[in-house]
């Protein structure tokens, strides 16, 4: 029998974040699109724990990895909305594209932390970029295409320095969702 603690936490998490998740989904946001396939996989595996007698360790690892990613991402998003938008979800929706760029920078920081010896300067590069973009948003500035290109350039330069092949969690879960033939 699997330790069902994480599954209980997921159920509670989903209920606690229901309003935010619904708002993001109802407005067809890029942020929701960014993780909808991960939510679909985790929800599917949550259901499978009960329904599938052959539920194994692989499914458990996938579930826990996906849930941890979702929890971290949503908590980061909620902190940003609280700090920069006074908990106004409509402002989050209005700045969806820009916040997706910020979430990408946060994700790159987290991905670096998965490596054995990440360089602190690389993590700082993404952190500085995140802060710069948030300050622009808070200041009412419109982001330029150069801001988006800057993150692409920085991530390509930084990740090519590591010997580990970079495969973001979002890409891994996209493959899993497709293999499971899930709608997301």
Secondary structure, 3 states (H helix, E strand, C coil): CCCCHHHHHHHHHHHHCHHHHHHHHHCCCHHHHHHHHHHHHHHHHHHHHHHCCCCCHHHHHHHHHHHHHHHHHHHHHHHHHHHHHCCCHHHHHHCHHHHHHHHHHHHHHHHHHHCCCCCHHHHHHHHHHHHHHHHHHHCCCCCCHHHHHHHHHHHHHHHCCCCCCCCCHHHHHHHHHHHCCCCC
